[in-house]
Amino acid sequence: MAYSIKVSTKAEKDLMLIPLKDRGKISQKIDELALEPRPDGCLNLKGRSQTLWRVRSGNYRILYAVDDQVRIVDVRRVGDRKDIYN
């Protein structure tokens, strides 16, 4: 059974700032999280108040939380690798 995808308002705004050619690849990567919320290459981010995961899409990073009980992937932020962790 697939997970539902929830994209936060902040992540939507982040996506609108990304060039169109990269936005399609990122959207596809987000859609793939519904089938496999913890794909190969994802990392659990340490030092945060909540458990967040990170997945790469080129030079961009997608930060998200996973709730296995209600089967939701909550995308929190999307951005360039040099800015996303600040």
NULUMFI-174227 format. One line per field, with one value per residue: residue number from 0; residue in one letter; x, y negated, z of N, C-alpha, C, O in turn; chain. Coordinates in steps of 0.02 Angstrom, whole numbers. Layout:
N
num = NUM/...
residuo = A/...
n.east = X/...
n.north = Y/...
n.up = Z/...
ca.east = X/...
ca.north = Y/...
ca.up = Z/...
c.east = X/...
c.north = Y/...
c.up = Z/...
o.east = X/...
o.north = Y/...
o.up = Z/...
cadena = A/...
//
This chain:
86
num = 0/1/2/3/4/5/6/7/8/9/10/11/12/13/14/15/16/17/18/19/20/21/22/23/24/25/26/27/28/29/30/31/32/33/34/35/36/37/38/39/40/41/42/43/44/45/46/47/48/49/50/51/52/53/54/55/56/57/58/59/60/61/62/63/64/65/66/67/68/69/70/71/72/73/74/75/76/77/78/79/80/81/82/83/84/85
residuo = M/A/Y/S/I/K/V/S/T/K/A/E/K/D/L/M/L/I/P/L/K/D/R/G/K/I/S/Q/K/I/D/E/L/A/L/E/P/R/P/D/G/C/L/N/L/K/G/R/S/Q/T/L/W/R/V/R/S/G/N/Y/R/I/L/Y/A/V/D/D/Q/V/R/I/V/D/V/R/R/V/G/D/R/K/D/I/Y/N
n.east = 42/29/104/33/62/109/133/213/170/283/374/311/327/465/487/436/536/636/721/627/665/730/633/538/606/625/493/455/538/484/356/394/425/306/290/407/461/585/705/850/998/943/952/950/925/1025/1024/912/752/647/623/692/708/819/832/917/913/989/1074/993/900/781/688/603/472/420/275/238/128/7/37/98/196/277/326/441/539/622/766/920/1074/1173/1106/998/1013/1025
n.north = 59/-109/-263/-420/-581/-732/-900/-1034/-1209/-1291/-1209/-1206/-1339/-1343/-1256/-1332/-1424/-1358/-1317/-1275/-1160/-1080/-1067/-974/-851/-846/-843/-719/-637/-661/-605/-472/-442/-404/-270/-212/-264/-273/-269/-192/-276/-379/-484/-492/-636/-705/-787/-867/-928/-847/-691/-690/-653/-644/-660/-652/-749/-779/-931/-970/-954/-858/-875/-782/-708/-552/-465/-317/-254/-316/-319/-426/-537/-679/-816/-937/-1037/-1098/-1121/-1200/-1115/-1186/-1279/-1223/-1166/-1265
n.up = 0/-43/15/67/-2/68/45/115/138/137/68/-57/-95/-100/-209/-315/-335/-396/-548/-695/-771/-677/-582/-626/-616/-478/-433/-483/-406/-280/-298/-311/-180/-122/-151/-100/44/105/12/-70/-31/42/186/364/454/578/740/741/798/764/678/526/352/212/39/-117/-267/-399/-385/-285/-131/-42/98/218/321/389/426/483/539/498/367/289/193/229/152/190/157/10/-82/-141/-119/-51/25/96/224/316
ca.east = 0/70/97/7/112/86/185/200/168/352/404/282/360/533/484/424/598/683/711/576/695/746/571/507/642/611/424/454/569/435/305/422/424/243/300/463/478/656/740/923/1030/914/987/914/961/1037/1028/850/702/606/658/685/747/842/845/948/890/1040/1103/939/885/711/684/535/459/379/233/221/63/-46/64/104/262/266/383/446/580/656/811/988/1112/1214/1063/942/1024/1029
ca.north = 0/-169/-317/-483/-634/-798/-949/-1094/-1273/-1313/-1168/-1229/-1402/-1324/-1228/-1385/-1461/-1314/-1319/-1228/-1096/-1040/-1058/-912/-795/-846/-820/-647/-606/-665/-555/-405/-431/-372/-198/-193/-325/-273/-236/-189/-341/-429/-490/-519/-695/-707/-853/-904/-914/-792/-647/-709/-615/-684/-624/-695/-753/-823/-977/-989/-907/-857/-857/-758/-666/-494/-438/-250/-231/-340/-311/-492/-568/-751/-853/-1000/-1087/-1079/-1175/-1187/-1081/-1232/-1321/-1188/-1145/-1324
ca.up = 0/-50/63/41/-3/91/33/155/102/128/14/-120/-112/-120/-276/-364/-345/-431/-621/-720/-793/-617/-544/-648/-586/-406/-425/-495/-347/-226/-313/-297/-107/-104/-155/-57/81/124/-43/-65/-35/87/250/422/477/650/771/731/850/739/632/455/303/156/-23/-166/-336/-429/-335/-239/-78/-20/169/231/379/372/480/460/566/454/300/257/183/236/123/227/122/-52/-99/-163/-67/-12/67/127/293/360
c.east = 44/55/65/63/78/144/168/199/238/386/376/315/432/535/475/487/650/668/666/606/712/683/536/539/628/541/418/483/521/380/330/424/360/250/354/485/551/696/815/951/999/952/940/955/966/1035/966/800/655/646/642/730/765/854/871/912/935/1073/1052/927/812/713/612/533/414/340/207/152/5/-25/63/177/249/328/384/484/609/703/879/1028/1153/1172/1013/952/1028/962
c.north = -62/-220/-377/-535/-699/-846/-1013/-1156/-1298/-1274/-1188/-1293/-1389/-1298/-1281/-1426/-1421/-1317/-1261/-1160/-1051/-1024/-992/-850/-789/-821/-745/-610/-606/-613/-484/-390/-398/-296/-173/-254/-329/-236/-231/-258/-394/-428/-517/-577/-696/-779/-896/-885/-857/-751/-667/-666/-662/-638/-674/-692/-803/-865/-998/-934/-914/-833/-839/-715/-609/-473/-370/-227/-254/-341/-377/-511/-643/-788/-922/-1054/-1056/-1137/-1152/-1159/-1129/-1275/-1284/-1174/-1204/-1341
c.up = 0/5/28/45/19/82/72/111/88/71/-54/-143/-135/-191/-330/-379/-385/-506/-645/-740/-733/-577/-562/-618/-512/-393/-435/-435/-288/-236/-298/-222/-83/-104/-108/-18/104/71/-29/-73/10/153/303/449/553/676/760/784/829/690/561/413/247/97/-74/-233/-371/-375/-283/-188/-59/53/185/294/355/434/456/484/522/381/261/251/181/212/156/189/59/-68/-121/-105/-24/37/112/202/341/391
o.east = 92/2/69/105/26/199/114/224/251/422/412/330/456/579/502/490/702/610/667/576/708/680/508/505/621/530/380/457/517/359/291/424/359/219/348/525/575/720/841/930/1026/980/897/1014/916/1042/970/805/627/697/585/784/732/883/850/884/921/1097/1067/942/784/736/566/584/375/369/161/121/-41/-64/33/216/214/378/336/462/620/682/894/1017/1166/1200/990/903/1034/957
o.north = -67/-219/-384/-532/-719/-834/-1041/-1156/-1325/-1304/-1189/-1302/-1421/-1316/-1276/-1458/-1448/-1318/-1207/-1108/-990/-973/-958/-804/-734/-782/-712/-558/-558/-580/-442/-332/-368/-262/-119/-294/-383/-181/-262/-296/-449/-377/-559/-569/-687/-826/-957/-831/-823/-773/-661/-645/-713/-584/-732/-641/-863/-838/-1040/-875/-969/-778/-875/-690/-617/-464/-366/-185/-215/-361/-382/-503/-667/-792/-960/-1112/-995/-1195/-1092/-1178/-1114/-1304/-1313/-1172/-1194/-1389
o.up = 39/36/-33/89/-7/107/63/55/34/31/-104/-202/-182/-230/-385/-431/-406/-527/-617/-727/-739/-543/-519/-597/-485/-346/-399/-414/-250/-188/-276/-202/-30/-64/-80/-44/121/82/18/-117/16/173/290/465/587/637/767/813/871/664/538/434/235/104/-75/-252/-372/-325/-241/-201/-59/67/168/317/309/487/415/452/511/337/207/299/137/248/151/190/55/-68/-121/-47/35/83/161/239/402/429
cadena = A/A/A/A/A/A/A/A/A/A/A/A/A/A/A/A/A/A/A/A/A/A/A/A/A/A/A/A/A/A/A/A/A/A/A/A/A/A/A/A/A/A/A/A/A/A/A/A/A/A/A/A/A/A/A/A/A/A/A/A/A/A/A/A/A/A/A/A/A/A/A/A/A/A/A/A/A/A/A/A/A/A/A/A/A/A
//
